[in-house]
Amino acid sequence: MKKVETMKKIMIVFLVLSLADLGATILTAQTAPQEKQESEKALEQVTQSRPPSYNPQGRRDPFKNLLAGKDITKISAGGVPQLFIDDINLIGIVKTKGRLTAIVNGPQGFPYFVKVGDKFSDGYVVSITDTQVVFRKINDRGIPLMRPKDIVKEINPEER
């Protein structure tokens, strides 16, 4: 007897839940066209309004092109302008694409690749051969020299 009553209660709960779900489906079907109309009205308002504008009030316009039509292909001259010739050590010389490139490091130990014509704080590279690099020193710690001085840095014979 208890089983029958329990089954009846379960069936009633199931029936009530089914009807509630059916009612919710009917309500959402009726409100969907209203929501669609509201979204269409909002879209019309946005498209009819004027385009956005920006008032910088003394600040830089973030949408303005920073290059302003300037050509970015111009590359600064190579070299290591913050190093002095006296402070660098010659590590090695490599040949790539038919050109000799010297590998030097500064006081902090970072390697730099230099070619003929590259500038330093007090001079520039005059020539590079298989075993040596010739630097021309044109000033000494900011003071111009009367006559430029050539400094030759060679690779040790054991390291060749």
Backbone as JSON Lines, residues from 0, in Angstrom:
{"i":0,"aa":"M","n":[0.81,-1.18,0.0],"ca":[0.0,0.0,0.0],"c":[0.88,1.27,0.0]}
{"i":1,"aa":"K","n":[1.93,1.27,0.8],"ca":[2.83,2.41,0.86],"c":[3.52,2.63,-0.47]}
{"i":2,"aa":"K","n":[3.84,1.56,-1.16],"ca":[4.5,1.67,-2.45],"c":[3.6,2.38,-3.45]}
{"i":3,"aa":"V","n":[2.31,2.09,-3.43],"ca":[1.36,2.69,-4.36],"c":[1.25,4.2,-4.07]}
{"i":4,"aa":"E","n":[1.19,4.57,-2.81],"ca":[1.08,5.98,-2.45],"c":[2.37,6.72,-2.84]}
{"i":5,"aa":"T","n":[3.5,6.11,-2.61],"ca":[4.78,6.71,-2.99],"c":[4.86,6.9,-4.5]}
{"i":6,"aa":"M","n":[4.4,5.91,-5.23],"ca":[4.4,5.99,-6.7],"c":[3.48,7.12,-7.16]}
{"i":7,"aa":"K","n":[2.31,7.28,-6.51],"ca":[1.39,8.36,-6.87],"c":[2.04,9.72,-6.64]}
{"i":8,"aa":"K","n":[2.74,9.87,-5.52],"ca":[3.4,11.13,-5.2],"c":[4.49,11.44,-6.24]}
{"i":9,"aa":"I","n":[5.22,10.44,-6.63],"ca":[6.28,10.62,-7.62],"c":[5.69,11.04,-8.96]}
{"i":10,"aa":"M","n":[4.59,10.4,-9.34],"ca":[3.92,10.72,-10.6],"c":[3.38,12.15,-10.58]}
{"i":11,"aa":"I","n":[2.82,12.57,-9.45],"ca":[2.28,13.93,-9.34],"c":[3.41,14.95,-9.45]}
{"i":12,"aa":"V","n":[4.53,14.72,-8.76],"ca":[5.68,15.62,-8.83],"c":[6.19,15.69,-10.26]}
{"i":13,"aa":"F","n":[6.3,14.56,-10.92],"ca":[6.77,14.5,-12.3],"c":[5.83,15.27,-13.22]}
{"i":14,"aa":"L","n":[4.51,15.12,-13.03],"ca":[3.52,15.81,-13.84],"c":[3.59,17.32,-13.64]}
{"i":15,"aa":"V","n":[3.76,17.75,-12.39],"ca":[3.85,19.18,-12.08],"c":[5.11,19.77,-12.73]}
{"i":16,"aa":"L","n":[6.22,19.09,-12.63],"ca":[7.46,19.57,-13.22],"c":[7.36,19.65,-14.75]}
{"i":17,"aa":"S","n":[6.72,18.67,-15.35],"ca":[6.54,18.66,-16.81],"c":[5.69,19.85,-17.24]}
{"i":18,"aa":"L","n":[4.59,20.12,-16.5],"ca":[3.74,21.25,-16.84],"c":[4.49,22.58,-16.65]}
{"i":19,"aa":"A","n":[5.3,22.66,-15.61],"ca":[6.06,23.88,-15.37],"c":[7.06,24.12,-16.51]}
{"i":20,"aa":"D","n":[7.69,23.07,-16.97],"ca":[8.64,23.19,-18.08],"c":[7.93,23.6,-19.36]}
{"i":21,"aa":"L","n":[6.73,23.06,-19.6],"ca":[5.94,23.4,-20.78],"c":[5.53,24.88,-20.72]}
{"i":22,"aa":"G","n":[5.14,25.35,-19.54],"ca":[4.75,26.76,-19.39],"c":[5.93,27.69,-19.62]}
{"i":23,"aa":"A","n":[7.09,27.31,-19.14],"ca":[8.29,28.14,-19.34],"c":[8.64,28.21,-20.82]}
{"i":24,"aa":"T","n":[8.48,27.12,-21.53],"ca":[8.77,27.1,-22.97],"c":[7.81,28.01,-23.72]}
{"i":25,"aa":"I","n":[6.55,28.0,-23.35],"ca":[5.56,28.85,-24.0],"c":[5.86,30.32,-23.73]}
{"i":26,"aa":"L","n":[6.24,30.65,-22.49],"ca":[6.55,32.04,-22.14],"c":[7.77,32.56,-22.9]}
{"i":27,"aa":"T","n":[8.81,31.75,-23.0],"ca":[10.0,32.21,-23.72],"c":[9.72,32.33,-25.21]}
{"i":28,"aa":"A","n":[8.86,31.51,-25.74],"ca":[8.51,31.62,-27.16],"c":[7.76,32.92,-27.41]}
{"i":29,"aa":"Q","n":[7.0,33.37,-26.44],"ca":[6.26,34.61,-26.62],"c":[7.15,35.84,-26.42]}
{"i":30,"aa":"T","n":[8.14,35.76,-25.53],"ca":[9.0,36.92,-25.26],"c":[10.14,37.03,-26.27]}
{"i":31,"aa":"A","n":[10.48,35.99,-26.99],"ca":[11.58,36.03,-27.96],"c":[11.36,37.1,-29.03]}
{"i":32,"aa":"P","n":[10.16,37.21,-29.65],"ca":[9.98,38.28,-30.65],"c":[10.13,39.67,-30.05]}
{"i":33,"aa":"Q","n":[9.73,39.85,-28.8],"ca":[9.87,41.16,-28.17],"c":[11.35,41.51,-28.0]}
{"i":34,"aa":"E","n":[12.16,40.55,-27.55],"ca":[13.58,40.78,-27.37],"c":[14.25,41.06,-28.71]}
{"i":35,"aa":"K","n":[13.81,40.37,-29.74],"ca":[14.37,40.58,-31.07],"c":[14.07,41.99,-31.55]}
{"i":36,"aa":"Q","n":[12.87,42.46,-31.31],"ca":[12.51,43.82,-31.72],"c":[13.34,44.86,-30.96]}
{"i":37,"aa":"E","n":[13.56,44.63,-29.67],"ca":[14.34,45.55,-28.86],"c":[15.79,45.6,-29.34]}
{"i":38,"aa":"S","n":[16.37,44.44,-29.67],"ca":[17.76,44.42,-30.14],"c":[17.89,45.1,-31.5]}
{"i":39,"aa":"E","n":[16.88,44.95,-32.36],"ca":[16.9,45.62,-33.66],"c":[16.83,47.14,-33.49]}
{"i":40,"aa":"K","n":[16.02,47.61,-32.53],"ca":[15.92,49.05,-32.26],"c":[17.26,49.59,-31.77]}
{"i":41,"aa":"A","n":[17.92,48.86,-30.88],"ca":[19.21,49.3,-30.36],"c":[20.25,49.36,-31.47]}
{"i":42,"aa":"L","n":[20.22,48.39,-32.38],"ca":[21.15,48.36,-33.5],"c":[20.92,49.56,-34.42]}
{"i":43,"aa":"E","n":[19.66,49.9,-34.66],"ca":[19.34,51.06,-35.5],"c":[19.85,52.35,-34.86]}
{"i":44,"aa":"Q","n":[19.71,52.47,-33.55],"ca":[20.17,53.68,-32.86],"c":[21.69,53.83,-32.99]}
{"i":45,"aa":"V","n":[22.4,52.71,-32.87],"ca":[23.85,52.75,-32.96],"c":[24.29,53.12,-34.37]}
{"i":46,"aa":"T","n":[23.67,52.55,-35.38],"ca":[24.07,52.83,-36.76],"c":[23.68,54.23,-37.2]}
{"i":47,"aa":"Q","n":[22.63,54.79,-36.64],"ca":[22.19,56.12,-37.03],"c":[22.98,57.21,-36.32]}
{"i":48,"aa":"S","n":[23.6,56.91,-35.2],"ca":[24.35,57.93,-34.47],"c":[25.62,58.27,-35.23]}
{"i":49,"aa":"R","n":[26.23,59.42,-34.92],"ca":[27.43,59.84,-35.63],"c":[28.63,59.0,-35.18]}
{"i":50,"aa":"P","n":[29.66,58.92,-36.01],"ca":[30.82,58.09,-35.67],"c":[31.54,58.64,-34.44]}
{"i":51,"aa":"P","n":[32.28,57.78,-33.74],"ca":[32.97,58.23,-32.52],"c":[34.06,59.24,-32.86]}
{"i":52,"aa":"S","n":[34.29,60.17,-31.96],"ca":[35.35,61.15,-32.13],"c":[36.22,61.16,-30.88]}
{"i":53,"aa":"Y","n":[37.38,61.8,-31.01],"ca":[38.33,61.83,-29.9],"c":[38.76,63.27,-29.66]}
{"i":54,"aa":"N","n":[38.66,63.72,-28.42],"ca":[39.11,65.05,-28.05],"c":[40.32,64.89,-27.14]}
{"i":55,"aa":"P","n":[41.53,65.16,-27.63],"ca":[42.72,64.88,-26.83],"c":[42.9,65.78,-25.61]}
{"i":56,"aa":"Q","n":[42.41,67.01,-25.64],"ca":[42.55,67.97,-24.53],"c":[44.0,68.04,-24.03]}
{"i":57,"aa":"G","n":[44.93,68.24,-24.98],"ca":[46.33,68.38,-24.6],"c":[47.1,67.08,-24.55]}
{"i":58,"aa":"R","n":[46.45,65.96,-24.75],"ca":[47.15,64.67,-24.74],"c":[47.38,64.22,-26.18]}
{"i":59,"aa":"R","n":[48.29,63.28,-26.36],"ca":[48.58,62.74,-27.69],"c":[47.43,61.84,-28.12]}
{"i":60,"aa":"D","n":[47.05,61.95,-29.39],"ca":[45.98,61.13,-29.95],"c":[46.5,59.7,-30.11]}
{"i":61,"aa":"P","n":[45.92,58.71,-29.43],"ca":[46.44,57.35,-29.52],"c":[46.19,56.7,-30.88]}
{"i":62,"aa":"F","n":[45.33,57.3,-31.7],"ca":[45.02,56.72,-33.0],"c":[45.85,57.34,-34.11]}
{"i":63,"aa":"K","n":[46.64,58.35,-33.8],"ca":[47.45,59.02,-34.81],"c":[48.67,58.17,-35.15]}
{"i":64,"aa":"N","n":[49.02,58.11,-36.43],"ca":[50.17,57.35,-36.89],"c":[51.44,58.02,-36.37]}
{"i":65,"aa":"L","n":[52.24,57.28,-35.61],"ca":[53.45,57.85,-35.01],"c":[54.53,58.13,-36.04]}
{"i":66,"aa":"L","n":[54.54,57.35,-37.13],"ca":[55.56,57.57,-38.15],"c":[55.22,58.76,-39.03]}
{"i":67,"aa":"A","n":[53.96,59.09,-39.18],"ca":[53.48,60.24,-39.95],"c":[54.08,60.27,-41.35]}
{"i":68,"aa":"G","n":[54.14,59.13,-42.0],"ca":[54.61,59.05,-43.38],"c":[56.12,58.98,-43.52]}
{"i":69,"aa":"K","n":[56.87,58.94,-42.44],"ca":[58.32,58.86,-42.53],"c":[58.73,57.46,-42.97]}
{"i":70,"aa":"D","n":[59.82,57.38,-43.71],"ca":[60.33,56.11,-44.19],"c":[61.15,55.44,-43.08]}
{"i":71,"aa":"I","n":[60.84,54.19,-42.76],"ca":[61.53,53.51,-41.67],"c":[62.69,52.66,-42.16]}
{"i":72,"aa":"T","n":[63.02,52.74,-43.45],"ca":[64.11,51.91,-43.97],"c":[65.48,52.48,-43.64]}
{"i":73,"aa":"K","n":[65.54,53.74,-43.2],"ca":[66.82,54.32,-42.84],"c":[67.34,53.66,-41.56]}
{"i":74,"aa":"I","n":[68.52,53.08,-41.64],"ca":[69.11,52.37,-40.51],"c":[70.35,53.13,-40.08]}
{"i":75,"aa":"S","n":[70.52,53.29,-38.79],"ca":[71.69,54.02,-38.3],"c":[72.96,53.24,-38.6]}
{"i":76,"aa":"A","n":[74.07,53.96,-38.59],"ca":[75.37,53.35,-38.88],"c":[75.68,52.3,-37.82]}
{"i":77,"aa":"G","n":[76.33,51.23,-38.26],"ca":[76.66,50.15,-37.35],"c":[77.78,50.53,-36.41]}
{"i":78,"aa":"G","n":[78.05,49.64,-35.5],"ca":[79.14,49.88,-34.57],"c":[78.66,49.83,-33.14]}
{"i":79,"aa":"V","n":[79.58,50.12,-32.25],"ca":[79.3,50.08,-30.83],"c":[79.76,51.4,-30.24]}
{"i":80,"aa":"P","n":[78.94,52.46,-30.34],"ca":[79.4,53.78,-29.95],"c":[79.66,53.95,-28.45]}
{"i":81,"aa":"Q","n":[79.16,53.08,-27.6],"ca":[79.35,53.26,-26.16],"c":[80.65,52.61,-25.66]}
{"i":82,"aa":"L","n":[81.41,51.95,-26.53],"ca":[82.66,51.31,-26.12],"c":[83.86,52.11,-26.6]}
{"i":83,"aa":"F","n":[84.93,52.04,-25.82],"ca":[86.2,52.65,-26.21],"c":[87.11,51.57,-26.75]}
{"i":84,"aa":"I","n":[87.95,51.94,-27.71],"ca":[88.83,50.96,-28.37],"c":[89.76,50.31,-27.36]}
{"i":85,"aa":"D","n":[90.26,51.06,-26.4],"ca":[91.18,50.51,-25.4],"c":[90.52,49.46,-24.51]}
{"i":86,"aa":"D","n":[89.2,49.51,-24.37],"ca":[88.49,48.62,-23.45],"c":[88.04,47.31,-24.09]}
{"i":87,"aa":"I","n":[88.2,47.16,-25.4],"ca":[87.67,45.95,-26.03],"c":[88.77,44.91,-26.23]}
{"i":88,"aa":"N","n":[88.36,43.67,-26.31],"ca":[89.25,42.54,-26.58],"c":[88.79,41.85,-27.85]}
{"i":89,"aa":"L","n":[89.75,41.45,-28.67],"ca":[89.43,40.73,-29.9],"c":[89.26,39.25,-29.57]}
{"i":90,"aa":"I","n":[88.08,38.71,-29.85],"ca":[87.8,37.31,-29.56],"c":[88.1,36.44,-30.78]}
{"i":91,"aa":"G","n":[87.65,36.89,-31.94],"ca":[87.85,36.1,-33.14],"c":[87.47,36.87,-34.39]}
{"i":92,"aa":"I","n":[87.77,36.25,-35.54],"ca":[87.43,36.83,-36.83],"c":[86.76,35.75,-37.66]}
{"i":93,"aa":"V","n":[85.62,36.07,-38.23],"ca":[84.89,35.1,-39.05],"c":[84.67,35.69,-40.43]}
{"i":94,"aa":"K","n":[84.5,34.8,-41.41],"ca":[84.25,35.23,-42.78],"c":[82.87,34.75,-43.17]}
{"i":95,"aa":"T","n":[81.98,35.71,-43.47],"ca":[80.64,35.37,-43.9],"c":[80.31,36.16,-45.16]}
{"i":96,"aa":"K","n":[79.79,35.47,-46.14],"ca":[79.41,36.1,-47.41],"c":[80.56,36.89,-48.02]}
{"i":97,"aa":"G","n":[81.77,36.38,-47.88],"ca":[82.93,37.03,-48.47],"c":[83.45,38.22,-47.7]}
{"i":98,"aa":"R","n":[82.85,38.57,-46.57],"ca":[83.3,39.7,-45.76],"c":[83.83,39.21,-44.42]}
{"i":99,"aa":"L","n":[84.88,39.85,-43.96],"ca":[85.43,39.52,-42.64],"c":[84.72,40.33,-41.57]}
{"i":100,"aa":"T","n":[84.36,39.65,-40.5],"ca":[83.7,40.29,-39.36],"c":[84.47,39.93,-38.11]}
{"i":101,"aa":"A","n":[84.77,40.93,-37.3],"ca":[85.5,40.7,-36.05],"c":[84.51,40.55,-34.91]}
{"i":102,"aa":"I","n":[84.83,39.64,-34.0],"ca":[84.01,39.45,-32.8],"c":[84.83,40.02,-31.64]}
{"i":103,"aa":"V","n":[84.28,41.05,-31.0],"ca":[84.96,41.7,-29.89],"c":[84.04,41.68,-28.67]}
{"i":104,"aa":"N","n":[84.65,41.83,-27.5],"ca":[83.82,42.01,-26.31],"c":[84.34,43.17,-25.49]}
{"i":105,"aa":"G","n":[83.42,43.77,-24.74],"ca":[83.76,44.93,-23.94],"c":[84.06,44.55,-22.51]}
{"i":106,"aa":"P","n":[84.09,45.54,-21.63],"ca":[84.4,45.3,-20.22],"c":[83.38,44.39,-19.53]}
{"i":107,"aa":"Q","n":[82.15,44.39,-20.01],"ca":[81.13,43.56,-19.38],"c":[81.06,42.16,-19.98]}
{"i":108,"aa":"G","n":[81.83,41.9,-21.02],"ca":[81.92,40.56,-21.59],"c":[80.91,40.24,-22.66]}
{"i":109,"aa":"F","n":[80.1,41.21,-23.09],"ca":[79.13,40.95,-24.14],"c":[79.82,40.94,-25.5]}
{"i":110,"aa":"P","n":[79.52,39.97,-26.36],"ca":[80.16,39.95,-27.69],"c":[79.47,40.92,-28.64]}
{"i":111,"aa":"Y","n":[80.27,41.53,-29.51],"ca":[79.77,42.42,-30.55],"c":[80.42,42.01,-31.86]}
{"i":112,"aa":"F","n":[79.68,42.11,-32.94],"ca":[80.19,41.81,-34.27],"c":[80.43,43.14,-34.98]}
{"i":113,"aa":"V","n":[81.68,43.4,-35.37],"ca":[82.01,44.67,-36.02],"c":[82.59,44.42,-37.39]}
{"i":114,"aa":"K","n":[82.34,45.37,-38.3],"ca":[82.85,45.32,-39.67],"c":[83.67,46.57,-39.92]}
{"i":115,"aa":"V","n":[84.31,46.62,-41.06],"ca":[85.1,47.79,-41.44],"c":[84.16,49.0,-41.51]}
{"i":116,"aa":"G","n":[84.56,50.07,-40.86],"ca":[83.77,51.3,-40.87],"c":[82.9,51.49,-39.64]}
{"i":117,"aa":"D","n":[82.71,50.44,-38.83],"ca":[81.9,50.57,-37.62],"c":[82.58,51.51,-36.64]}
{"i":118,"aa":"K","n":[81.77,52.32,-35.95],"ca":[82.29,53.37,-35.08],"c":[82.24,52.96,-33.61]}
{"i":119,"aa":"F","n":[83.2,53.5,-32.87],"ca":[83.26,53.38,-31.42],"c":[83.25,54.78,-30.85]}
{"i":120,"aa":"S","n":[83.29,54.9,-29.53],"ca":[83.26,56.22,-28.89],"c":[84.46,57.08,-29.27]}
{"i":121,"aa":"D","n":[85.59,56.44,-29.5],"ca":[86.81,57.21,-29.75],"c":[87.47,56.87,-31.08]}
{"i":122,"aa":"G","n":[86.78,56.19,-31.98],"ca":[87.39,55.86,-33.27],"c":[86.5,54.95,-34.1]}
{"i":123,"aa":"Y","n":[87.15,54.22,-35.02],"ca":[86.4,53.33,-35.91],"c":[87.32,52.22,-36.4]}
{"i":124,"aa":"V","n":[86.74,51.22,-37.07],"ca":[87.49,50.08,-37.61],"c":[88.0,50.46,-38.99]}
{"i":125,"aa":"V","n":[89.34,50.34,-39.18],"ca":[89.95,50.67,-40.46],"c":[89.99,49.45,-41.36]}
{"i":126,"aa":"S","n":[90.49,48.33,-40.84],"ca":[90.6,47.12,-41.67],"c":[90.54,45.88,-40.8]}
{"i":127,"aa":"I","n":[90.16,44.77,-41.45],"ca":[90.12,43.47,-40.79],"c":[90.8,42.47,-41.71]}
{"i":128,"aa":"T","n":[91.77,41.74,-41.16],"ca":[92.41,40.65,-41.91],"c":[92.12,39.34,-41.19]}
{"i":129,"aa":"D","n":[92.73,38.27,-41.67],"ca":[92.48,36.96,-41.05],"c":[92.98,36.87,-39.61]}
{"i":130,"aa":"T","n":[93.97,37.67,-39.25],"ca":[94.56,37.55,-37.92],"c":[94.51,38.83,-37.08]}
{"i":131,"aa":"Q","n":[94.13,39.96,-37.67],"ca":[94.17,41.21,-36.9],"c":[93.08,42.18,-37.34]}
{"i":132,"aa":"V","n":[92.83,43.12,-36.43],"ca":[91.88,44.2,-36.7],"c":[92.61,45.52,-36.4]}
{"i":133,"aa":"V","n":[92.5,46.47,-37.34],"ca":[93.15,47.76,-37.15],"c":[92.06,48.8,-36.84]}
{"i":134,"aa":"F","n":[92.23,49.47,-35.7],"ca":[91.31,50.53,-35.26],"c":[92.03,51.87,-35.43]}
{"i":135,"aa":"R","n":[91.29,52.91,-35.78],"ca":[91.85,54.26,-35.83],"c":[91.22,55.06,-34.71]}
{"i":136,"aa":"K","n":[92.09,55.49,-33.8],"ca":[91.64,56.26,-32.64],"c":[91.75,57.74,-32.99]}
{"i":137,"aa":"I","n":[90.61,58.46,-32.96],"ca":[90.62,59.87,-33.35],"c":[90.48,60.82,-32.16]}
{"i":138,"aa":"N","n":[90.09,60.28,-31.01],"ca":[90.08,61.1,-29.8],"c":[90.35,60.2,-28.6]}
{"i":139,"aa":"D","n":[90.79,60.82,-27.52],"ca":[91.13,60.05,-26.32],"c":[90.23,60.52,-25.18]}
{"i":140,"aa":"R","n":[89.23,59.72,-24.87],"ca":[88.27,60.0,-23.79],"c":[87.61,61.36,-23.98]}
{"i":141,"aa":"G","n":[87.25,61.67,-25.23],"ca":[86.53,62.9,-25.52],"c":[87.39,64.05,-26.0]}
{"i":142,"aa":"I","n":[88.7,63.93,-25.88],"ca":[89.6,65.0,-26.34],"c":[90.16,64.61,-27.7]}
{"i":143,"aa":"P","n":[89.92,65.42,-28.74],"ca":[90.42,65.09,-30.08],"c":[91.95,65.01,-30.1]}
{"i":144,"aa":"L","n":[92.47,64.01,-30.83],"ca":[93.92,63.85,-30.98],"c":[94.43,64.71,-32.13]}
{"i":145,"aa":"M","n":[95.68,65.19,-32.0],"ca":[96.27,65.99,-33.08],"c":[96.44,65.13,-34.33]}
{"i":146,"aa":"R","n":[96.96,63.92,-34.13],"ca":[97.11,62.97,-35.23],"c":[96.4,61.68,-34.84]}
{"i":147,"aa":"P","n":[95.54,61.14,-35.72],"ca":[94.89,59.86,-35.4],"c":[95.93,58.77,-35.17]}
{"i":148,"aa":"K","n":[95.62,57.87,-34.27],"ca":[96.54,56.8,-33.9],"c":[95.92,55.46,-34.28]}
{"i":149,"aa":"D","n":[96.65,54.62,-35.0],"ca":[96.17,53.3,-35.37],"c":[96.53,52.3,-34.28]}
{"i":150,"aa":"I","n":[95.54,51.52,-33.86],"ca":[95.75,50.49,-32.85],"c":[95.44,49.14,-33.49]}
{"i":151,"aa":"V","n":[96.39,48.21,-33.38],"ca":[96.24,46.89,-33.98],"c":[95.97,45.89,-32.87]}
{"i":152,"aa":"K","n":[94.91,45.13,-33.04],"ca":[94.6,44.05,-32.09],"c":[94.67,42.74,-32.86]}
{"i":153,"aa":"E","n":[95.49,41.8,-32.36],"ca":[95.71,40.54,-33.05],"c":[95.16,39.37,-32.22]}
{"i":154,"aa":"I","n":[94.89,38.3,-32.96],"ca":[94.5,37.06,-32.3],"c":[95.77,36.32,-31.92]}
{"i":155,"aa":"N","n":[95.84,35.76,-30.73],"ca":[97.01,35.0,-30.31],"c":[97.24,33.82,-31.24]}
{"i":156,"aa":"P","n":[98.49,33.47,-31.54],"ca":[98.77,32.35,-32.45],"c":[98.19,31.03,-31.94]}
{"i":157,"aa":"E","n":[98.08,30.86,-30.63],"ca":[97.5,29.61,-30.08],"c":[96.0,29.51,-30.35]}
{"i":158,"aa":"E","n":[95.35,30.65,-30.52],"ca":[93.89,30.66,-30.69],"c":[93.47,30.6,-32.15]}
{"i":159,"aa":"R","n":[94.43,30.66,-33.08],"ca":[94.07,30.65,-34.5],"c":[93.58,29.33,-34.95]}
